[in-house]
């Protein structure tokens, strides 16, 4: 989908009357990566181990409640300020600062898991800390998502650094070159289908994305006359970063940290994939008579304008504009009227997705309404699709 805001006014001509009301609110997103030192301080002051569970409490209780209380905000910046807004380096620091805070929390957690800090931790305490660190890692994948879409080489490398905590470095390749090309089609493992549970989706998306990333990167290297097994392979060098991080932590803190490192990484991945699940649930780009899919439109992504979740996720919920303009920085992403809207922010929808009967009760009617009752237009499971539509029959005329 072409960018409708090309040829904007130079930064010097930006209207002075407009101000970004959320300019300083974006720094609130840095609360998440500092949860471990904050929890440690709270436990030391109060003696209560409940603070080790601050991550789940914030992400699954506090943020959904605040989303409900604060409500949505669908205001867009004027077209004339978008170029200036993207060039403002202040906003980049909200993403850059996530990374050092993320790794301070990870190292501190390893120290605490292995008896450091003079705090006696019970097994439930350690599990709560693991869930908190896993949440930090999951949101770090979203930070990596923002950085990985940029043209700046340093930011793309920072994206891989953010992904190393969860050993999910192949996301850098698959999301940018796979998901964005195939979104809302049967070929995309990260686009969920109507009636598909999040648990079935995990398996399909995780393994499908890994295979796709390797295939995409192998083809790229061969086109340039290079071997696959090389440090120029963006899947391999991202994985090696993860190996380096895990090896350094094991050397520094011993083998006792291994189960906690594995647990937090898996939790981070599952959090990311749950968000993937709800972003395009049941939505499908139609195949035209020439065999190609229609262009990506706002109608192919579920959006939400809930303010608090958007702050913590760097406007990820304005997902339609992100797919239309993948390199547009988060602060300039806009609401699209055509996009179907989720009934709540991502934080609440993640909880709902974990209970498939409730999810389907809420979301399946919305998918049907989006397609005005013509279920053939939705993203169906393969057997369902074969029953609904003869193979090869296009739903859209033209080429």
C-alpha positions in Angstrom: 0.0 0.0 0.0 1.6 3.3 -1.0 2.4 5.9 1.6 -0.2 8.7 1.1 1.9 11.2 3.0 4.9 11.5 0.7 6.3 14.9 0.0 5.7 16.4 3.4 6.8 19.8 4.6 10.4 20.1 5.8 11.0 20.1 9.5 11.5 23.9 9.6 7.9 24.4 8.3 6.2 22.2 10.9 3.2 24.1 12.4 4.1 25.2 15.8 0.6 24.8 17.1 0.8 21.0 17.1 2.4 19.2 20.0 2.7 15.5 20.7 0.8 15.0 23.9 2.4 11.6 24.4 6.0 12.9 23.9 7.1 12.2 27.4 4.7 9.4 28.1 6.7 7.1 25.9 9.3 7.0 28.6 6.8 5.1 30.8 7.5 2.1 28.6 10.9 1.9 30.3 9.2 0.7 33.5 9.1 -2.8 32.1 12.8 -3.5 31.6 13.6 -2.1 35.1 11.1 -4.4 36.9 13.8 -6.7 38.3 15.8 -4.1 40.2 12.5 -2.4 41.2 11.2 -5.7 42.5 14.4 -6.5 44.4 14.2 -3.1 46.1 10.6 -3.6 47.0 11.3 -7.0 48.5 14.2 -5.6 50.5 12.0 -2.8 51.9 8.9 -4.8 52.6 10.1 -8.4 53.0 7.2 -9.6 50.7 8.1 -12.1 48.0 4.9 -11.0 46.1 7.0 -8.3 44.4 8.9 -10.9 42.4 5.6 -11.4 40.5 5.5 -7.7 39.5 5.9 -8.6 35.8 2.7 -10.7 35.6 0.9 -8.3 37.8 1.7 -5.3 35.6 1.1 -7.0 32.3 -1.9 -9.0 33.1 -3.7 -6.8 35.7 -2.5 -3.3 35.9 -2.2 -2.5 32.2 -5.6 -4.0 31.2 -7.3 -2.0 34.0 -5.5 1.2 33.0 -6.4 0.6 29.4 -10.1 0.4 30.4 -9.9 3.5 32.7 -7.9 5.7 30.3 -9.7 4.6 27.2 -8.7 4.9 23.5 -7.1 7.7 21.6 -7.5 7.6 17.8 -6.0 11.1 17.2 -3.4 11.2 14.4 -0.6 13.8 14.0 -1.2 16.1 11.0 0.3 14.9 7.7 2.5 18.0 7.7 4.4 17.0 10.8 5.0 13.3 10.2 8.4 13.8 8.5 9.6 16.0 11.4 8.2 13.6 14.0 10.1 10.7 12.5 13.4 12.7 12.4 13.1 13.7 16.1 15.9 11.5 17.7 14.3 11.9 21.2 11.9 9.1 20.4 14.6 6.7 19.4 16.1 6.9 22.9 13.0 5.3 24.4 13.8 2.2 22.4 17.6 2.4 22.7 17.4 2.7 26.5 15.3 -0.5 26.7 18.3 -2.6 25.9 20.7 -1.8 28.7 17.9 -1.9 31.2 16.8 -5.2 29.8 20.2 -6.8 30.3 20.7 -5.2 33.7 17.5 -7.0 34.7 18.6 -10.3 33.2 22.0 -10.3 34.9 20.5 -9.2 38.2 17.9 -12.0 38.0 20.7 -14.6 37.4 22.5 -13.3 40.5 19.3 -13.5 42.5 18.4 -17.0 41.3 21.8 -18.2 42.4 21.6 -16.8 46.0 23.0 -13.2 45.5 21.7 -10.1 47.1 21.3 -11.6 50.6 17.6 -12.4 49.8 16.3 -15.9 50.5 14.1 -16.9 47.6 11.6 -19.7 47.7 10.6 -21.7 44.6 7.5 -19.6 44.0 9.7 -16.5 44.3 12.0 -17.8 41.7 9.1 -18.7 39.4 7.6 -15.2 39.8 11.0 -13.7 38.9 11.3 -16.0 35.9 7.8 -14.8 34.7 8.9 -11.2 35.2 12.1 -11.7 33.2 10.2 -13.5 30.5 7.8 -10.6 30.2 10.8 -8.2 29.8 12.2 -10.5 27.1 8.9 -10.7 25.3 8.5 -6.9 25.2 12.2 -6.8 24.1 11.2 -8.7 21.0 8.7 -5.9 20.2 11.5 -3.4 20.8 13.6 -5.4 18.4 10.7 -5.3 15.9 10.8 -1.5 16.0 14.6 -1.3 15.6 14.8 -4.1 13.0 12.5 -2.2 10.5 14.8 0.8 10.3 17.4 1.5 7.6 20.1 2.4 10.1 22.6 -0.4 10.3 23.4 0.2 14.0 19.7 -0.1 14.8 19.4 -3.3 12.9 22.2 -4.8 15.0 20.6 -3.5 18.2 17.5 -5.4 17.1 19.5 -8.6 17.2 21.0 -7.7 20.6 17.4 -7.3 22.0 16.5 -10.7 20.5 19.4 -12.5 22.1 17.7 -12.8 25.5 15.1 -15.1 24.1 17.3 -16.7 21.4 14.7 -15.7 18.8 17.1 -14.0 16.4 15.6 -15.5 13.3 12.6 -13.2 13.9 14.8 -10.4 12.5 14.8 -12.2 9.1 11.4 -13.8 9.0 9.3 -10.8 10.2 10.9 -8.3 7.9 11.2 -10.4 4.7 8.6 -13.2 5.3 5.7 -12.0 7.4 5.4 -8.5 5.8 5.4 -10.1 2.3 2.9 -12.9 3.1 0.8 -11.4 5.8 -2.9 -12.5 5.9 -2.2 -15.3 3.4 -2.1 -19.1 3.8 1.6 -19.0 3.2 2.3 -16.9 6.4 2.8 -19.0 9.5 2.4 -15.9 11.7 -1.2 -15.2 10.5 -3.7 -17.0 12.6 -6.8 -18.7 11.1 -10.5 -18.4 12.1 -11.2 -21.1 14.8 -7.5 -21.9 15.3 -6.6 -21.9 19.0 -3.5 -20.0 20.2 -2.0 -23.3 21.3 -2.2 -24.8 17.8 -0.9 -21.5 16.4 2.2 -21.6 18.6 3.4 -24.8 17.0 2.6 -23.7 13.5 4.0 -20.2 13.9 7.2 -21.0 15.8 8.4 -23.8 13.6 7.0 -22.3 10.4 8.8 -19.0 11.0 12.1 -20.7 11.8 12.0 -22.7 8.6 11.0 -19.7 6.6 13.7 -17.5 8.1 16.4 -20.1 7.2 15.0 -20.5 3.7 14.8 -16.8 3.0 18.4 -16.1 4.3 19.8 -19.1 2.4 18.3 -17.8 -0.9 19.6 -14.3 -0.2 23.2 -15.5 0.4 23.2 -17.8 -2.7 22.0 -14.9 -4.8 25.1 -13.0 -3.7 27.4 -16.0 -4.3 28.0 -16.7 -0.6 27.9 -19.9 1.4 25.0 -20.4 3.8 27.3 -21.3 6.8 28.9 -17.9 7.2 28.8 -15.1 9.7 27.1 -13.0 7.0 24.0 -15.2 7.6 21.7 -13.0 9.6 20.0 -16.0 11.2 23.3 -17.5 12.3 24.9 -14.3 13.6 21.7 -13.5 15.6 21.7 -17.0 17.1 25.4 -16.7 17.9 24.7 -13.6 19.9 22.2 -15.6 22.0 24.8 -18.4 22.5 27.3 -15.7 23.6 24.8 -14.2 26.1 23.7 -17.6 27.6 27.3 -18.8 27.8 28.5 -15.7 29.6 25.7 -16.0 32.1 26.3 -19.7 32.7 30.1 -19.0 33.2 29.3 -16.1 35.5 26.6 -17.7 37.6 26.9 -21.5 37.1 24.6 -24.2 35.8 21.9 -23.4 38.3 20.7 -20.6 36.0 20.1 -22.8 33.0 16.5 -23.8 33.8 15.6 -20.2 34.6 17.2 -18.9 31.4 15.4 -21.5 29.3 12.1 -20.7 31.1 12.3 -17.0 30.6 13.2 -17.4 27.0 10.3 -19.6 26.3 7.9 -17.2 28.1 9.2 -14.3 26.0 8.7 -16.2 22.8 5.1 -17.3 23.8 4.2 -13.7 24.7 5.4 -12.5 21.3 3.6 -15.3 19.5 0.4 -14.7 21.4 0.5 -11.1 20.1 1.2 -12.4 16.6 -1.9 -14.6 17.0 -4.3 -11.7 17.7 -2.9 -9.2 15.2 -4.4 -10.9 12.1 -6.8 -13.5 13.5 -9.2 -14.7 10.8 -8.2 -12.0 8.3 -7.3 -12.9 4.7 -6.1 -11.1 1.6 -7.9 -12.4 -1.4 -6.3 -14.0 -4.5 -7.0 -12.2 -7.8 -7.6 -13.8 -11.2 -3.9 -13.2 -12.1 -2.9 -15.5 -9.2 -1.5 -12.7 -7.0 -2.9 -11.6 -3.7 -4.5 -8.2 -3.3 -2.2 -5.5 -1.7 -2.1 -5.3 2.0 -4.7 -2.9 3.3 -5.7 -1.7 6.8 -8.5 -4.3 6.7 -6.0 -7.1 7.1 -4.8 -6.2 10.7 -6.7 -5.9 14.0 -6.0 -2.5 15.6 -6.5 -1.0 19.0 -6.2 2.6 20.1 -5.9 1.8 23.9 -3.4 4.3 25.1 -1.6 2.4 27.9 -0.9 -0.8 25.8 0.2 1.4 22.9 2.7 3.2 25.1 4.2 0.0 26.5 4.3 -1.6 23.0 5.5 1.4 21.0 2.3 1.8 19.0 2.4 -1.8 17.9 -1.4 -1.8 18.1 -1.6 0.6 15.2 -0.7 -2.4 13.2 -2.4 -1.5 9.9 -0.3 1.6 9.4 2.8 -0.4 10.3 2.1 -2.9 7.5 1.4 -0.1 5.1 4.6 1.8 6.0 7.0 -0.8 7.7 9.8 1.7 8.1 7.7 4.4 9.7 8.8 5.0 13.3 6.4 4.2 16.1 5.6 7.8 17.1 4.3 8.6 13.6 2.0 5.5 13.2 -1.6 6.5 12.6 -5.0 5.2 13.2 -6.9 3.8 10.2 -10.7 3.9 10.0 -10.8 0.9 7.7 -9.0 -1.3 10.2 -11.1 -3.7 12.3 -10.9 -2.8 16.0 -10.2 -5.2 18.9 -12.6 -4.8 21.8 -9.7 -4.2 24.2 -6.0 -3.5 24.2 -3.4 -6.2 23.5 -2.8 -6.8 27.2 -6.4 -7.9 27.8 -6.6 -9.7 24.5 -3.5 -11.8 25.3 -5.4 -13.0 28.5 -8.5 -13.8 26.4 -6.5 -15.7 23.8 -5.2 -18.1 26.4 -8.8 -19.3 26.9 -9.9 -20.4 23.4 -13.7 -20.8 24.1 -13.9 -17.3 25.4 -11.6 -16.0 22.6 -13.8 -17.6 19.9 -17.0 -16.3 21.5 -15.7 -12.7 21.4 -13.7 -12.7 18.2 -15.4 -15.1 15.7 -18.5 -13.0 15.4 -16.3 -9.9 14.8 -14.6 -11.7 12.0 -17.9 -12.7 10.4 -19.2 -9.1 10.8 -16.0 -7.8 9.2 -16.8 -9.9 6.1 -20.5 -9.2 6.3 -21.3 -12.8 6.9 -19.4 -14.2 3.9 -17.2 -16.6 5.8 -15.5 -17.6 2.6 -13.5 -14.4 2.7 -12.0 -15.2 6.1 -8.8 -17.0 6.8 -10.0 -20.5 7.2 -8.2 -23.7 8.2 -7.2 -25.8 5.1 -10.0 -28.4 5.3 -12.6 -25.7 6.0 -11.3 -23.8 3.0 -11.6 -26.8 0.7 -15.2 -27.3 1.7 -16.1 -23.6 1.3 -14.4 -22.8 -2.0 -13.3 -24.9 -5.0 -9.6 -24.9 -5.3 -8.2 -22.1 -7.4 -11.4 -20.1 -7.6 -10.5 -16.4 -7.1 -12.7 -14.2 -5.0 -11.6 -11.0 -6.5 -11.9 -10.0 -10.2 -9.2 -8.3 -12.1 -5.5 -8.6 -12.2 
